[in-house]
């Protein structure tokens, strides 16, 4: 079968899911609530500067919030969504089509790009309205922002899908995605330059995409002077794209295979047994 067909179907499904999300009240309430919290943080930080510098604290926080949002969507969101859709039979239906797991993964990436991209657009527009200095970001920074955004999702979402494929329930999907994510966020320096953490953590953090995602976002939106606080005193653009690219390529190569193996174990009887257990637990 032409491998392009499931990719095109996945792109279409991702766009349809995004359109449905825009008309779903709970999804929009969540979007407004979370963005409102983040924008409120920027509002209270708008007149503050990083101690010892004239760099705006809000401008330093903005790329961190964007980076964390991309990481949470790619890693935790994908794991939980896949676990939920395995329980409700969505994956069983996808399994029935040729290369269905590949199409499903493409749909998850497409939805993640569109949904998270909307949130980032809200951040940026709000930043222009309430922050001074965002207009000074050069054209190269605005070009790097979407590149890091898409590459960051590709570097994290397949691994979230892998976690979702390995767990046995949506509750386990949350636990096994949240705990590693919290640890990676803590050591990655996504909210602050990693140079403020113990030196032995630096090589550990640089193995994972979380650090490079935060670094890439700061490189796109922060002034050049802020690079002095980073490892080596530079933004390390080539290393950022290289590491994120490796995580993306390996994840995209492995995830469909693991998802296919997981789907092979799915059947109508297994789905019904899972539903019966859920009903007994609820009672």
C-alpha positions in Angstrom: 0.0 0.0 0.0 1.1 3.6 -0.7 2.6 4.8 2.6 1.5 8.3 1.6 -2.2 7.5 2.1 -2.2 7.0 5.9 -0.1 10.1 6.2 -2.7 12.1 4.3 -5.5 10.5 6.2 -3.7 11.4 9.5 -3.3 15.0 8.4 -7.0 15.2 7.6 -8.0 13.5 10.8 -5.8 15.9 12.8 -7.4 18.9 11.2 -10.9 17.5 11.8 -10.1 16.9 15.5 -8.8 20.5 15.8 -12.1 21.8 14.3 -14.1 19.8 16.7 -11.9 21.0 19.6 -12.7 24.6 18.7 -16.4 23.9 19.1 -16.1 21.9 22.3 -16.9 24.0 25.3 -14.7 22.1 27.8 -11.6 22.3 25.5 -12.1 26.1 25.0 -12.6 26.7 28.7 -9.4 24.8 29.4 -7.6 26.8 26.7 -8.8 30.2 28.1 -8.2 29.2 31.7 -4.6 28.0 31.2 -3.7 30.9 28.8 -5.3 33.3 31.3 -3.1 32.1 34.1 0.1 32.3 32.0 -0.8 35.8 30.7 -1.5 36.9 34.3 2.0 35.8 35.3 3.5 37.9 32.5 1.4 40.9 33.5 2.7 40.9 37.1 6.3 40.4 35.8 6.1 43.1 33.1 7.9 45.8 35.1 10.4 43.5 36.8 14.0 42.7 35.6 16.3 39.8 36.3 18.4 40.7 39.3 21.8 42.2 38.2 20.6 42.8 34.6 18.3 45.0 32.6 16.6 42.0 31.0 12.9 41.9 31.5 11.7 39.1 33.7 8.5 38.7 31.7 10.5 38.4 28.4 12.6 35.7 30.1 9.5 33.9 31.3 7.6 33.9 28.0 9.9 31.5 26.1 9.9 29.2 29.1 6.1 29.1 29.2 6.0 28.3 25.5 8.7 25.6 25.8 6.9 24.0 28.8 3.6 24.0 26.9 5.2 22.3 23.9 6.8 19.7 26.1 3.6 19.0 28.1 1.6 18.6 24.9 4.1 16.3 23.3 5.1 14.1 26.2 2.2 14.0 28.7 -0.7 14.9 26.4 0.2 12.2 23.8 0.6 9.5 26.4 -2.7 10.2 28.2 -4.6 10.7 24.9 -3.4 7.4 23.5 -4.2 5.5 26.7 -7.7 7.0 26.8 -8.4 6.2 23.1 -7.2 2.6 23.6 -9.8 2.2 26.3 -12.7 3.8 24.3 -12.0 1.7 21.2 -10.5 4.4 19.0 -7.3 2.5 18.5 -9.2 -0.7 17.7 -10.9 1.1 14.9 -7.6 2.6 13.6 -6.1 -0.9 13.7 -8.7 -2.1 11.1 -7.3 0.1 8.4 -3.9 -0.5 6.6 -1.1 1.4 8.3 -3.7 2.6 10.8 -1.1 3.2 13.5 1.0 5.4 11.2 -2.1 7.4 10.3 -3.1 7.7 14.0 0.4 9.0 14.9 0.3 11.6 12.1 -3.1 12.7 13.4 -1.8 13.1 16.9 1.2 15.2 15.6 -1.1 17.3 13.4 -3.5 18.0 16.2 -0.7 18.8 18.6 0.8 21.3 16.2 -2.5 23.0 15.5 -3.7 23.0 19.1 -0.4 24.0 20.7 0.2 26.5 18.0 -3.0 28.3 18.8 -1.9 28.6 22.4 1.5 30.0 21.4 -0.2 32.5 19.1 -2.2 33.7 22.1 1.0 34.0 24.2 2.8 36.1 21.5 -0.2 38.4 20.8 -0.6 39.0 24.6 3.2 39.6 24.8 3.0 42.3 22.2 0.1 44.0 24.0 1.5 44.0 27.6 5.3 43.7 27.3 7.9 46.1 26.1 10.8 44.7 24.1 9.1 41.8 22.3 9.0 44.0 19.2 12.8 44.1 19.2 13.0 40.3 18.5 14.8 40.0 15.1 13.3 38.3 12.1 15.7 35.3 12.6 14.1 34.9 16.1 10.6 34.8 14.7 11.7 32.3 12.1 13.4 30.1 14.7 10.3 30.1 17.0 8.0 28.0 14.8 10.9 25.8 13.7 11.8 24.9 17.4 8.0 24.6 18.1 7.4 22.0 15.4 10.7 20.2 16.0 10.1 20.1 19.7 6.7 18.4 19.2 8.2 15.9 16.8 11.0 15.2 19.4 8.5 14.6 22.3 5.2 13.5 21.0 6.3 10.1 19.5 7.9 9.2 22.9 4.6 10.2 24.7 2.8 7.8 22.3 5.3 5.1 23.2 4.6 5.5 26.9 0.8 5.5 26.2 1.3 2.2 24.2 3.1 0.5 27.1 0.7 1.3 29.9 -2.4 -0.6 30.7 -4.8 2.2 31.7 -5.3 5.9 31.3 -4.5 6.4 35.0 -1.2 4.6 34.5 -0.6 6.7 31.4 -0.9 9.9 33.5 1.4 8.6 36.2 4.1 7.2 34.0 4.1 10.4 31.8 3.8 13.0 34.6 6.5 11.7 36.9 9.3 11.5 34.3 8.1 14.9 32.8 8.3 16.5 36.2 11.8 15.2 36.7 13.0 16.4 33.3 11.5 19.8 33.8 13.2 20.1 37.2 16.7 19.4 35.8 16.3 20.9 32.3 16.5 24.5 33.1 13.5 25.2 30.9 12.4 28.0 33.3 15.9 29.3 34.0 19.5 28.8 32.7 20.8 25.4 33.6 24.0 27.1 34.7 22.3 27.7 38.1 22.0 23.9 38.7 24.8 21.7 40.0 27.4 20.9 37.4 26.9 17.1 37.5 23.3 17.6 36.3 24.4 19.5 33.1 25.4 16.4 31.0 22.4 14.5 32.2 19.9 17.3 31.3 21.5 17.7 27.9 20.7 14.1 26.9 17.0 14.9 26.8 15.0 17.1 24.5 13.5 19.2 27.3 16.7 21.2 27.8 17.2 21.9 24.1 13.5 22.9 23.7 13.9 25.5 26.4 17.2 26.7 25.1 15.8 27.0 21.5 12.8 29.0 22.7 15.1 31.4 24.7 17.4 31.7 21.8 14.5 32.8 19.6 12.9 35.4 21.9 15.5 36.5 24.3 18.1 39.3 23.8 21.6 38.3 22.8 22.9 39.4 26.2 20.9 36.6 27.9 23.1 34.0 26.2 25.8 34.8 28.8 23.9 32.8 31.4 23.8 29.7 29.2 26.3 26.9 29.0 29.3 28.1 27.0 27.8 31.6 26.9 26.0 30.9 23.6 22.7 29.7 22.2 24.3 26.7 20.5 21.8 26.7 17.6 23.4 23.8 15.7 23.4 21.5 18.7 19.8 22.4 19.5 18.5 21.4 16.1 20.8 18.3 16.0 19.7 16.9 19.3 16.0 17.6 18.8 16.3 16.2 15.3 17.8 12.9 16.6 15.0 12.5 19.2 12.4 13.2 16.5 13.8 10.8 14.0 14.3 7.9 16.5 10.9 8.5 18.0 9.1 8.6 14.7 10.9 5.4 13.6 10.1 3.5 16.8 6.7 4.7 17.8 4.6 3.2 14.9 6.2 -0.2 15.5 5.4 -0.2 19.2 1.9 1.1 18.5 1.3 -1.7 16.0 2.4 -4.3 18.5 0.1 -2.8 21.1 -2.8 -2.7 18.6 -2.3 -6.4 17.7 -3.2 -7.2 21.3 -6.4 -5.2 21.0 -9.7 -6.9 20.1 -13.4 -6.5 20.7 -13.3 -9.0 23.6 -10.4 -7.3 25.2 -12.2 -3.9 24.9 -15.4 -5.3 26.4 -13.5 -6.9 29.3 -11.8 -3.6 30.0 -15.2 -1.8 30.0 -16.6 -4.4 32.4 -13.7 -3.9 34.8 -14.2 -0.2 34.7 -17.9 -0.5 35.4 -17.2 -2.8 38.4 -14.6 -0.4 39.7 -17.1 2.5 39.3 -19.7 0.7 41.3 
